[in-house]
Amino acid sequence: MGKILTFGEIMLRLAPEGYYRFVQARSFGATYGGGEANVAVSLANFGLDVAFVTRLPKHEIGQAAVNSLRQFGVDTSKIVRGGDRVGIYFLEKGASQRPSKVIYDRAGSAIAAASPGDFDWPHIFHDASWFHFTGITPALGDTAAAITLAACQAAKEGGLTVSCDLNYRKNLWSREKAGETMAKLMPFVDICIANEEDASDVFGIHAKNSDVSAGTINREGYKEVAKTLADRFGFKKVAITLRESISANDNNWAAMYYDGTEFYVSRKYAVRIVDRVGGGDSFGAGLIYACLTGLGPQETVEFAVAASCLKHSIEGDFNQVSVEEVKKLAGGDASGRVQR
């Protein structure tokens, strides 16, 4: 098994204590995270050989971001150093009927200001077998989109499996721009990962009889979405997470997996949320792990959903759980009893 590479932006996360609102805060907790970095940490915690690729400044804040990955065993040797700043995002946790809120301060970050010549993709991929990116990275600007396209082309030429989480972010780009840009990347993708809204937001593919804002999910409608995505872009596999939002604190969580022939639906978990950021990333990491270790299709979606379910119980972006913990939950032990 070759190395897994993920590519994107790692940011400094600043969040008020507990459930304080931004305007109440007198201090902010500082951690690091970002879609593809979160996937890398999860895979490293699962014992796989994974590297994260990005561009970060040479100063101490850039080094702190590097260190946040190294402590979990992520290979940081392929990170390009340069630029002036690390992107920042502010997170205000929601509670009850008040939603969480994210404010970005990432314009001009090192990765957003990168140039295509910063990344020698054939060299970066020389020992790799899997490449993962998300729709967040090309949303950072036209140059970032061009770098992502070059990475996908090189990955495909190198025979790597390519996975993509659509991860639409309305605060970064419009639906029209997302659809135009992502459509150019999809021909290189083998496995597409999405949530219950992404296919609609990015490609205008809607699930029938579903109302995400009301927490109503029609699983049969998402089977049609998965098949439409696969037929349109030639994906070998499609996975869609299905979040039923009851409130900011309570969600039902499940997923659907299409292997090109059959559909597989996971069990549903009633989740009491500690921190939902990174939930989709932990699902993606679980899916990658399951595919690489030869789990069957039903086992694959159950493992990925269980990994993501556990992430909702952990503070910060990173999912800090083991394979054994995920398998125990996927096997049916959801009691939460003390382990002695």
Sine and cosine of phi, psi and omega as CSV:
sin_phi,cos_phi,sin_psi,cos_psi,sin_omega,cos_omega
0.00,0.00,0.84,-0.54,0.03,-1.00
-0.98,0.21,0.04,-1.00,-0.03,-1.00
-0.94,0.33,0.55,-0.83,0.13,-0.99
-1.00,-0.09,0.74,-0.68,0.05,-1.00
-0.90,-0.44,0.71,-0.70,0.16,-0.99
-0.86,-0.51,0.55,-0.83,-0.10,-0.99
-0.74,-0.68,0.78,-0.63,0.03,-1.00
0.14,-0.99,-0.43,-0.90,-0.05,-1.00
-0.92,-0.39,0.74,-0.67,0.19,-0.98
-0.98,-0.21,0.73,-0.68,-0.08,-1.00
-0.87,-0.49,0.35,-0.94,0.18,-0.98
-0.99,0.15,0.83,-0.56,0.03,-1.00
-0.98,-0.19,0.82,-0.57,0.04,-1.00
-0.89,-0.46,0.85,-0.53,-0.09,-1.00
-0.68,-0.73,0.69,-0.72,0.11,-0.99
-0.88,0.48,0.36,-0.93,0.04,-1.00
-0.90,0.43,0.67,-0.74,0.11,-0.99
0.81,0.58,-0.79,-0.61,-0.03,-1.00
-0.96,-0.28,0.36,0.93,0.07,-1.00
-0.88,0.47,0.57,-0.82,0.12,-0.99
-0.99,0.14,0.30,-0.95,0.00,-1.00
-0.81,0.59,-0.68,0.73,-0.09,-1.00
-0.95,0.30,-0.24,0.97,0.05,-1.00
-1.00,-0.03,-0.34,0.94,-0.20,-0.98
-0.94,0.33,0.66,-0.75,0.14,-0.99
-0.91,-0.41,-0.11,0.99,0.09,-1.00
-0.43,-0.90,0.36,-0.93,-0.01,-1.00
-0.75,-0.66,0.75,-0.66,0.11,-0.99
-0.96,0.28,0.66,-0.76,-0.07,-1.00
-0.92,-0.38,0.86,-0.51,0.12,-0.99
-0.67,-0.74,-0.03,-1.00,-0.01,-1.00
-0.81,-0.59,0.45,-0.89,0.03,-1.00
0.00,-1.00,0.12,-0.99,-0.01,-1.00
0.27,-0.96,0.51,-0.86,-0.18,-0.98
-0.70,0.71,-0.85,0.52,-0.09,-1.00
-0.97,0.26,-0.52,0.86,0.08,-1.00
-0.91,0.42,-0.63,0.78,0.02,-1.00
-0.88,0.47,-0.66,0.75,0.04,-1.00
-0.89,0.46,-0.69,0.73,-0.01,-1.00
-0.87,0.49,-0.70,0.72,-0.01,-1.00
-0.90,0.44,-0.69,0.72,0.03,-1.00
-0.84,0.54,-0.72,0.69,-0.04,-1.00
-0.92,0.40,-0.60,0.80,0.07,-1.00
-0.90,0.43,-0.65,0.76,0.05,-1.00
-0.91,0.41,-0.42,0.91,0.07,-1.00
-0.99,0.13,-0.01,1.00,0.08,-1.00
1.00,-0.02,0.21,0.98,-0.01,-1.00
-1.00,-0.06,0.36,-0.93,0.00,-1.00
-1.00,0.07,0.94,-0.33,-0.13,-0.99
-0.68,-0.73,0.61,-0.79,0.05,-1.00
-0.82,-0.57,0.56,-0.83,0.07,-1.00
-0.94,-0.34,0.73,-0.68,-0.02,-1.00
-0.91,-0.41,0.76,-0.65,0.05,-1.00
-0.29,-0.96,-0.17,-0.99,0.14,-0.99
-0.77,-0.64,0.78,-0.62,-0.05,-1.00
-0.69,-0.72,0.51,-0.86,0.05,-1.00
-0.89,0.46,0.36,-0.93,0.01,-1.00
-0.99,0.17,-0.19,0.98,-0.07,-1.00
-0.97,0.25,-0.02,-1.00,-0.17,-0.99
-0.90,0.43,-0.55,0.84,0.01,-1.00
-0.93,0.36,-0.63,0.78,0.10,-1.00
-0.88,0.47,-0.66,0.75,0.02,-1.00
-0.92,0.40,-0.59,0.81,0.04,-1.00
-0.88,0.47,-0.61,0.79,0.06,-1.00
-0.90,0.43,-0.68,0.74,0.06,-1.00
-0.87,0.49,-0.72,0.70,-0.03,-1.00
-0.89,0.46,-0.55,0.84,-0.01,-1.00
-0.90,0.44,-0.45,0.89,0.06,-1.00
-1.00,0.08,-0.66,0.75,-0.06,-1.00
-0.86,0.50,-0.58,0.81,-0.08,-1.00
-0.90,0.44,-0.33,0.95,0.03,-1.00
-0.98,-0.20,0.05,1.00,0.04,-1.00
1.00,-0.02,0.24,0.97,0.07,-1.00
-0.97,0.24,0.71,-0.70,0.05,-1.00
-0.96,0.30,0.88,-0.48,-0.01,-1.00
-0.95,-0.31,0.18,0.98,-0.11,-0.99
-0.94,0.34,-0.30,0.96,-0.03,-1.00
-0.99,-0.10,0.07,1.00,0.04,-1.00
-0.96,0.27,0.76,-0.65,0.04,-1.00
-1.00,0.06,0.70,-0.71,0.00,-1.00
-0.97,-0.23,0.76,-0.65,-0.01,-1.00
0.28,-0.96,0.13,-0.99,-0.04,-1.00
1.00,0.03,0.02,-1.00,-0.15,-0.99
-0.92,-0.39,-0.40,0.92,-0.11,-0.99
-0.54,-0.84,0.42,-0.91,0.12,-0.99
-1.00,-0.07,0.73,-0.69,0.06,-1.00
-0.87,0.49,0.51,-0.86,-0.03,-1.00
-0.81,-0.58,0.60,-0.80,0.26,-0.97
-0.72,-0.69,0.63,-0.78,0.03,-1.00
-0.98,-0.18,0.73,-0.69,-0.02,-1.00
-0.84,-0.54,0.83,-0.56,0.13,-0.99
-0.94,-0.35,0.90,-0.43,-0.04,-1.00
-0.95,0.32,0.72,-0.70,0.09,-1.00
-0.99,0.14,0.23,-0.97,0.05,-1.00
-0.48,-0.88,0.64,-0.77,0.00,-1.00
0.82,0.58,-0.86,-0.51,-0.02,-1.00
-1.00,0.00,0.02,1.00,0.04,-1.00
-1.00,-0.04,0.87,-0.49,-0.06,-1.00
-0.96,0.26,0.36,-0.93,0.14,-0.99
-0.93,0.38,0.36,-0.93,-0.02,-1.00
-0.69,-0.72,0.67,-0.74,0.05,-1.00
-0.86,-0.52,0.74,-0.68,0.11,-0.99
-0.86,-0.51,0.82,-0.57,-0.01,-1.00
-1.00,-0.04,0.62,-0.79,0.18,-0.98
-0.70,-0.71,0.95,0.31,-0.13,-0.99
-0.80,-0.60,0.05,1.00,0.02,-1.00
-0.88,0.47,0.72,-0.69,0.02,-1.00
0.97,0.24,0.24,0.97,0.03,-1.00
-0.92,0.39,0.25,-0.97,-0.09,-1.00
-0.83,0.55,-0.68,0.73,-0.02,-1.00
-0.96,0.27,-0.59,0.81,0.02,-1.00
-0.91,0.41,-0.48,0.88,-0.01,-1.00
-0.99,-0.10,0.14,0.99,-0.02,-1.00
-0.94,0.35,0.32,-0.95,0.08,-1.00
-0.88,-0.47,0.40,-0.92,-0.02,-1.00
-0.82,0.58,-0.54,0.84,-0.02,-1.00
-0.94,0.35,-0.16,0.99,0.01,-1.00
-0.95,0.32,-0.34,0.94,-0.13,-0.99
-0.84,-0.54,0.90,-0.43,0.08,-1.00
-1.00,-0.04,1.00,0.06,-0.16,-0.99
-0.89,0.46,-0.68,0.73,0.04,-1.00
-0.84,0.55,-0.63,0.78,0.04,-1.00
-0.94,0.34,-0.69,0.73,-0.01,-1.00
-0.86,0.50,-0.61,0.79,-0.08,-1.00
-1.00,0.01,0.11,0.99,-0.19,-0.98
-0.88,0.47,-0.48,0.88,-0.02,-1.00
-0.89,-0.45,0.36,0.93,-0.11,-0.99
-0.96,-0.29,0.42,-0.91,0.07,-1.00
-0.81,-0.58,-0.19,0.98,-0.06,-1.00
-0.60,-0.80,0.67,-0.74,0.04,-1.00
-0.80,-0.61,0.75,-0.66,-0.01,-1.00
-0.78,-0.62,0.71,-0.70,0.11,-0.99
-0.61,-0.80,0.13,-0.99,0.04,-1.00
-0.76,-0.65,0.18,-0.98,0.04,-1.00
-0.94,0.35,-0.12,0.99,0.02,-1.00
-0.94,0.33,-0.64,0.77,-0.10,-1.00
-0.91,0.42,-0.78,0.62,0.05,-1.00
-0.91,0.41,-0.28,0.96,0.05,-1.00
-0.96,0.30,-0.20,0.98,-0.05,-1.00
-0.96,0.27,-0.21,0.98,0.02,-1.00
0.50,-0.87,0.19,-0.98,-0.06,-1.00
-0.89,0.46,-0.61,0.79,0.01,-1.00
-0.93,0.37,-0.66,0.75,0.06,-1.00
-0.88,0.48,-0.61,0.79,0.04,-1.00
-0.91,0.42,-0.64,0.77,0.02,-1.00
-0.91,0.41,-0.62,0.78,0.04,-1.00
-0.91,0.42,-0.66,0.75,0.03,-1.00
-0.90,0.44,-0.66,0.75,0.03,-1.00
-0.89,0.46,-0.68,0.73,0.03,-1.00
-0.88,0.47,-0.62,0.78,0.03,-1.00
-0.90,0.43,-0.69,0.72,0.00,-1.00
-0.89,0.45,-0.67,0.74,0.01,-1.00
-0.89,0.46,-0.70,0.71,0.00,-1.00
-0.92,0.39,-0.62,0.78,0.02,-1.00
-0.89,0.46,-0.69,0.72,-0.01,-1.00
-0.92,0.39,-0.65,0.76,0.05,-1.00
-0.89,0.45,-0.51,0.86,0.00,-1.00
-1.00,0.07,0.02,1.00,0.05,-1.00
0.98,0.18,0.29,0.96,0.00,-1.00
-0.98,0.21,0.47,-0.88,0.25,-0.97
-0.98,0.22,0.71,-0.70,-0.04,-1.00
-0.89,-0.46,0.80,-0.60,0.08,-1.00
-0.87,-0.50,0.54,-0.84,-0.01,-1.00
-0.65,-0.76,0.75,-0.66,0.18,-0.98
-0.99,-0.14,0.88,-0.47,-0.09,-1.00
-0.85,0.53,-0.65,0.76,0.19,-0.98
0.66,0.75,0.88,0.48,0.02,-1.00
-0.94,0.33,0.74,-0.68,0.04,-1.00
-0.82,-0.57,0.95,-0.30,-0.08,-1.00
-0.91,0.41,-0.38,0.92,0.02,-1.00
-0.98,0.21,-0.13,0.99,-0.03,-1.00
-0.96,-0.28,-0.56,0.83,0.01,-1.00
-0.34,-0.94,0.18,-0.98,-0.02,-1.00
-0.99,0.13,0.27,-0.96,0.08,-1.00
-0.88,0.48,-0.64,0.77,-0.02,-1.00
-0.89,0.46,-0.72,0.70,0.00,-1.00
-0.92,0.40,-0.65,0.76,0.02,-1.00
-0.88,0.47,-0.72,0.70,-0.02,-1.00
-0.89,0.46,-0.68,0.73,0.00,-1.00
-0.90,0.44,-0.71,0.70,-0.07,-1.00
-0.96,0.29,-0.72,0.69,-0.06,-1.00
-0.92,0.38,-0.51,0.86,0.02,-1.00
-0.88,0.48,-0.49,0.87,0.02,-1.00
-0.97,0.25,-0.38,0.92,-0.03,-1.00
-1.00,-0.02,-0.45,0.89,-0.14,-0.99
-0.88,0.47,-0.53,0.85,0.01,-1.00
-0.87,0.49,-0.29,0.96,-0.02,-1.00
-1.00,-0.09,-0.07,1.00,-0.14,-0.99
-1.00,-0.08,0.73,-0.69,0.07,-1.00
-1.00,-0.06,-0.65,0.76,-0.07,-1.00
-0.81,-0.58,0.85,-0.52,0.00,-1.00
-0.96,-0.26,0.74,-0.68,0.02,-1.00
-0.87,-0.49,0.67,-0.74,-0.02,-1.00
-0.52,-0.86,0.27,-0.96,0.20,-0.98
-0.98,-0.20,-0.15,-0.99,-0.13,-0.99
-0.94,0.34,-0.18,0.98,-0.02,-1.00
-0.92,-0.38,-0.38,0.92,-0.20,-0.98
-0.86,0.51,-0.72,0.69,-0.06,-1.00
-0.88,0.47,-0.59,0.81,0.04,-1.00
-0.94,0.33,-0.72,0.70,-0.06,-1.00
-0.92,0.40,-0.64,0.77,-0.11,-0.99
-1.00,0.00,-0.69,0.72,-0.14,-0.99
-0.87,-0.49,0.07,1.00,0.03,-1.00
0.93,0.37,0.42,0.91,0.01,-1.00
-0.99,-0.16,0.94,-0.35,-0.15,-0.99
-0.97,-0.24,0.58,-0.82,0.11,-0.99
-1.00,0.04,0.78,-0.62,-0.01,-1.00
-0.93,0.36,0.58,-0.81,0.12,-0.99
0.86,0.52,0.56,0.83,0.09,-1.00
-0.84,-0.55,0.62,-0.79,0.06,-1.00
-0.70,-0.71,0.99,-0.11,-0.12,-0.99
-0.88,0.48,-0.66,0.75,-0.03,-1.00
-0.91,0.42,-0.43,0.90,0.04,-1.00
-1.00,-0.07,-0.02,1.00,0.01,-1.00
0.97,0.24,0.36,0.93,-0.02,-1.00
-0.98,-0.20,0.90,-0.44,-0.04,-1.00
-0.87,-0.50,0.84,-0.54,0.07,-1.00
-0.98,-0.17,0.96,-0.28,-0.09,-1.00
-0.89,0.46,-0.59,0.81,0.02,-1.00
-0.89,0.45,-0.60,0.80,0.04,-1.00
-0.90,0.45,-0.57,0.82,0.00,-1.00
-0.97,0.24,-0.39,0.92,0.15,-0.99
-0.89,0.45,-0.66,0.75,0.04,-1.00
-0.90,0.43,-0.63,0.77,0.04,-1.00
-0.88,0.48,-0.72,0.69,-0.02,-1.00
-0.88,0.47,-0.70,0.72,-0.01,-1.00
-0.92,0.38,-0.62,0.79,0.04,-1.00
-0.90,0.44,-0.68,0.73,0.06,-1.00
-0.87,0.50,-0.73,0.68,-0.03,-1.00
-0.90,0.44,-0.67,0.75,-0.02,-1.00
-0.93,0.38,-0.63,0.78,-0.06,-1.00
-0.95,0.32,-0.65,0.76,-0.15,-0.99
-0.92,-0.38,-0.09,1.00,0.03,-1.00
0.98,0.18,0.38,0.92,0.03,-1.00
-0.89,0.45,0.60,-0.80,0.08,-1.00
-0.98,0.19,-0.55,0.84,-0.02,-1.00
-0.58,-0.81,0.52,-0.86,0.05,-1.00
-0.70,-0.71,0.72,-0.69,0.07,-1.00
-0.80,-0.61,0.71,-0.71,-0.02,-1.00
-0.76,-0.65,0.84,-0.54,0.10,-0.99
-0.98,0.20,0.56,-0.83,-0.08,-1.00
-0.82,-0.57,0.99,-0.14,-0.04,-1.00
-0.98,-0.20,0.86,-0.51,0.14,-0.99
-0.98,-0.18,0.95,-0.30,-0.09,-1.00
-1.00,0.05,0.95,-0.30,0.07,-1.00
-0.99,0.12,-0.67,0.74,0.08,-1.00
-0.34,-0.94,-0.03,-1.00,0.05,-1.00
-0.91,0.41,-0.39,0.92,-0.04,-1.00
-0.99,-0.13,-0.43,0.90,-0.13,-0.99
-0.79,-0.61,0.83,-0.55,0.05,-1.00
-0.74,-0.67,0.46,-0.89,0.29,-0.96
-0.99,-0.14,0.65,-0.76,-0.19,-0.98
-0.72,-0.70,0.81,-0.59,0.02,-1.00
-0.43,-0.90,-0.07,-1.00,0.03,-1.00
-0.37,-0.93,0.30,-0.96,0.05,-1.00
-0.81,-0.58,0.62,-0.78,-0.07,-1.00
-0.74,-0.67,0.78,-0.63,0.01,-1.00
-0.88,-0.48,0.85,-0.52,-0.06,-1.00
-0.99,-0.15,0.28,0.96,-0.02,-1.00
1.00,-0.09,-0.24,0.97,0.01,-1.00
-0.76,-0.65,-0.78,0.63,-0.06,-1.00
-0.87,-0.50,0.34,-0.94,0.07,-1.00
-0.95,-0.31,0.64,-0.77,0.00,-1.00
-0.75,-0.66,0.79,-0.62,-0.03,-1.00
-0.91,-0.42,0.72,-0.69,-0.02,-1.00
-0.98,0.18,0.17,-0.99,0.21,-0.98
-0.92,0.38,0.32,-0.95,-0.01,-1.00
-0.97,-0.25,0.72,-0.69,0.04,-1.00
-0.95,-0.32,0.68,-0.73,0.17,-0.99
-1.00,0.02,0.93,-0.37,-0.16,-0.99
-0.95,-0.30,0.80,-0.60,0.20,-0.98
-0.99,-0.10,0.90,-0.43,-0.24,-0.97
-1.00,0.08,0.79,-0.61,0.21,-0.98
-1.00,-0.05,-0.72,0.69,0.02,-1.00
-0.38,-0.92,0.90,-0.43,-0.08,-1.00
-1.00,-0.03,-0.16,0.99,0.01,-1.00
-0.90,0.43,0.75,-0.66,-0.03,-1.00
1.00,-0.01,0.04,1.00,-0.01,-1.00
-0.89,0.46,-0.71,0.70,0.04,-1.00
-0.92,0.38,-0.57,0.82,0.03,-1.00
-0.91,0.42,-0.63,0.77,0.02,-1.00
-0.93,0.37,-0.52,0.85,0.11,-0.99
-0.90,0.43,-0.72,0.69,0.02,-1.00
-0.86,0.52,-0.68,0.73,0.02,-1.00
-0.90,0.44,-0.66,0.75,0.04,-1.00
-0.89,0.46,-0.62,0.78,0.02,-1.00
-0.91,0.41,-0.70,0.71,0.02,-1.00
-0.88,0.47,-0.72,0.70,0.02,-1.00
-0.85,0.52,-0.72,0.70,-0.05,-1.00
-0.90,0.44,-0.65,0.76,0.02,-1.00
-0.90,0.43,-0.67,0.74,-0.06,-1.00
-0.96,0.30,-0.43,0.90,-0.05,-1.00
-0.98,-0.19,0.13,0.99,0.17,-0.99
0.98,0.18,0.41,0.91,0.05,-1.00
-0.94,0.33,0.50,-0.87,0.07,-1.00
-0.93,0.37,0.24,-0.97,-0.10,-1.00
-0.87,0.49,-0.67,0.74,0.04,-1.00
-0.93,0.38,-0.67,0.74,0.07,-1.00
-0.87,0.48,-0.59,0.80,-0.02,-1.00
-0.89,0.46,-0.77,0.64,-0.03,-1.00
-0.94,0.34,-0.55,0.83,0.03,-1.00
-0.93,0.38,-0.65,0.76,0.02,-1.00
-0.91,0.42,-0.72,0.69,-0.04,-1.00
-0.89,0.46,-0.68,0.74,0.00,-1.00
-0.93,0.37,-0.65,0.76,0.02,-1.00
-0.90,0.44,-0.65,0.76,0.05,-1.00
-0.87,0.50,-0.69,0.73,-0.02,-1.00
-0.94,0.34,-0.63,0.78,0.06,-1.00
-0.83,0.56,-0.72,0.69,0.00,-1.00
-0.90,0.43,-0.58,0.81,0.01,-1.00
-0.85,0.53,-0.57,0.82,-0.02,-1.00
-0.89,0.45,-0.21,0.98,0.00,-1.00
-0.99,-0.14,0.06,1.00,-0.16,-0.99
-0.86,-0.51,0.76,-0.65,0.04,-1.00
-0.93,0.38,0.57,-0.82,0.04,-1.00
1.00,-0.04,0.13,-0.99,-0.01,-1.00
-0.96,0.29,-0.55,0.84,-0.18,-0.98
-0.99,0.12,0.66,-0.75,0.05,-1.00
-1.00,0.00,0.95,-0.30,-0.12,-0.99
-0.97,-0.26,0.94,0.33,0.02,-1.00
-0.73,-0.68,0.32,-0.95,-0.03,-1.00
-0.98,-0.19,0.24,-0.97,0.09,-1.00
-0.85,0.52,-0.66,0.75,-0.04,-1.00
-0.88,0.47,-0.66,0.75,0.02,-1.00
-0.91,0.41,-0.64,0.77,0.01,-1.00
-0.92,0.40,-0.72,0.70,-0.02,-1.00
-0.90,0.44,-0.56,0.83,0.02,-1.00
-0.90,0.43,-0.70,0.72,0.03,-1.00
-0.92,0.39,-0.71,0.71,0.00,-1.00
-0.88,0.47,-0.46,0.89,0.01,-1.00
-0.98,0.18,-0.09,1.00,0.10,-1.00
0.89,-0.46,-0.09,1.00,0.00,-1.00
-1.00,0.03,1.00,-0.02,0.00,-1.00
-0.93,-0.36,0.37,0.93,-0.12,-0.99
-0.95,0.31,-0.47,0.88,-0.08,-1.00
0.94,0.34,0.31,0.95,-0.01,-1.00
-0.93,0.38,0.51,-0.86,0.01,-1.00
-0.86,0.52,0.72,-0.70,0.04,-1.00
-0.99,-0.12,0.90,-0.44,-0.07,-1.00
-0.88,-0.47,0.00,0.00,0.00,0.00
